[in-house]
Amino acid sequence: MPLHPQHWLRPMPGGLYCEPGGFFIDPSRPVDRAIVTHGHGDHARAGHGRVAATTETLAIMAARYGEGFARETQALAYGERISLGDVTLMLEPAGHILGSAQVVLEHDGCRAVISGDYKRRYDPTCPPFTPVKCDVFVTEATFGLPVFRHPPDKNEIAKVLHARELFPDRSVLIGVYALGKCQRVIALLRRAGYDRPIYLHGALQALTQLYESRGVALGPTASVAGMVPAQLKSEIVLCPPSAIGEVWSRRMGDPVPAVASGWMRIRARARQARAELPLIISDHCDWDELLQTVRDVDAPEVWVTHGREEALIHAIQQTGRKARALSLIGYEDEE
Amino acid sequence: MQLFADLLDALSYQPARNGKLRLMEDYLRHAPDPDRGYALAALCGELDLPSLKPAALRDMTIAQIDPELFHWSYDYVGDLAETIALIWPTGNTTTHAPPRLSEVIERLRLAGRAEAMTLMSDWLDGLDATGRWALLKLAAGALRVGVSARLAKTALSALGTVSLEEIEETWPQHQPPYTELIQWVAGGEKPAARNTLGFRPLMLSHPIEESDLANFAPHDFCAEWKWDGIRVQVAAAAGQVRLYSRAGEDISGAFPDLIEQVDFEAVLDGELLVARHRNGAVEVASFNDLQQRLNRKKPTPALLASSPAHVRLYDALIIGNDDLRALPLRERRQHLEAWYGEKPRPRFDLSPLIQFADWSELARLRADARAAGIEGLMLKRWESPYIAGRVKGHWFKWKRDALTIDAVLMYAQRGHGKRSSFYSDFTFGCWRPFVDENGNPGRELVPVGKAYSGFTDEELRKLDRWVRNNTVERFGPVRVLSPGLVAEFEFDSVHESTRHKSGIALRFPRFHRIRWDKPANEADEVETLRKLMT
């Protein structure tokens, strides 16, 4: 009789703990051994003893926290199997950002997959999500409500290019998450044929260079430091969402404020973000993609972590699968 | 429909007037006929579609969606139309093509409730989320994207060389979808005039200061009170009547009590007021009472009885078949008085002329004018013909002095557009007595108004810096300020209000002076404001 993962994977105050393997996944406080799914700050924290992650995730952590972010690191290639205690572990692409991975665990005849954050649609900056059949699938639920259905990315990018034509005297200032969203928006603009330099807030430059050094071609980018409004007319500028409307943005004069995030689907959220141009571009699954993924991995049981769990659990149960909430704390709604 | 939906979507997020104009102009250039004309009518609030009950739309949605999922979604989104637009199942898009705007409006206009629901369902199937949202807004009647009829017409005028005044004058001769009108504006031939019920753009005035008066001879001018209502034009011909607002919007539907009293043929200029007859006299009510009427497209019998509409006439453009516009005001006034004298009508009266010998006497009269319904004085040159627009040197408004108060800045929010990085929107408050939980008497600040203007760019920069250095708490976009900065605020009047904690509301408050020198505890009390109430 195989041992069900509920006996060897459990939520602890510090995060999801795998007892026979002796490790945590994305722990929110320092632990001896951590597996990190991707480089976003709420999943990848500094100060662990040993960290195993993809090469790219380790590079991102080093760029954010400095080389000494953990006592010891172990770089894993996608699909490479390792043993930790009585557990076999492997990372598979999650399609969320560069280096993002799902954690595939096998123990005593059972397989559990912890998706981390993931998405299903095309992203030129990272390999696509690979569905892995499993007994228990642990999914995020950031956009776990049927009102979240992201439109095609190219529609949103077309809005940016149209705004440039409509307001030739203004720059378009897009608020983006520094890791992942920034580089994806650049890549999508390039795919739409936009070949002018894209201007970056200082906080976005290091990670963008890191992407390029990992072979993700993003075209010409430049710093906005020292520029005056007249030079930035009709240019596209990227910055962290919090910089829109801050003193920093005055160098743009009167920019068209845009925000690229899945939350922009909700009008009240877009207005709160003071976006004149809300762009629904997300690095998470929308509702349909969450349900499609559950069908693809074909797990009889699904555990739902951070986000809007109730509706997703309800919908999964309607398909005849078991589903329950896995209360993990410390992850944010940021995207 | 998709182009129109994208326009509404962009307008709903666009705070700036120029930005809105640019979006509408772009749409009007690219959308085909007759859709763009219908869009214009929708933006001007002129479409009368059968209104669909929100509950019916919700039930129609729940029939296709798990009710639990709908419930959670509605709970999260908070807006019913938006929830439906987002949650509507997308599996049926292949069987239904997205409708054109013209199709939506033409069919919805003729449809009964039941048929309308079937149509809506098919259209919702064919549209994307933005399209569905726009369709539901259209069906709800009010677009609420911050566009006035005048702004929409201004965008239309940008298509060609026809002026806004010309568009407004001919507008009422046309019906949605305004195809002839739009083609004319876009460079085509001017459509032939059809009737005399059309709006004639109004003659407007310039503000004047007391010091300017020295250049004028008192006997060249007539003086009238400046009534605190809204400017209207009454146009009646061939048994039909229209009441137009100052921008040419037809507001007849909201004022049946006036319209039914029109038994004449004339085009008259006057002030729309709420006025009650008491002991044979006409008592003008406050602007608040008029606001109640203006807010209601279809007034209830109770509202008609409690707030009767009244027009105080001050000029005549046409009486019978005689166009008087080329005559001097002196003669137009004689015609108006003679016409009114033949048959006085209770809902209409004449704006009396104020007798004065010289400017100082007039200044005294103006200084005393704080009775309800008076905003100041109008000075009109006796020789003025009636000319559309804001022509120089003929008509002047001499507003009564604004009231002022010293108040403490309490909350700040950032502005929009060029001001989006500046704290430019302020809530200010005054003191009132207050007893704390231990029974000790003290004073507390309560908000009395909001102001966004009246400072220079340099002052705005200083205010912004002050806000950033004196924030004690933040609630989302709102900064709570430490009570340390006093400003003198100007406003036109004070009214009772149940919507504000202080129980009062100010009309047109704006910054007058920032009192960097004045301590917060020397700001005024709410009681001081109450005494200024009219």
Interface residues (C-beta under 8 A of the other chain):
Chain A: L145 P146 V147 F148 R149 P151 L166 F167 I244 G245 E246 V247 S249 R250 G253 D254 P257 R265 I266 R267 A268 A270 R271 Q272 R274 A275 E276 L277 P278 R308 E310 A311 H314 A315 Q318
Chain B: A10 S12 Y13 Q14 P15 G19 R22 L23 D26 I65 D66 E68 L69 W72 S73 Y76 V77 G78 D79 E82 T83 L86 I87 T90 D128 A129 R414 H416 G417 K418 S420 S421 G476 P477
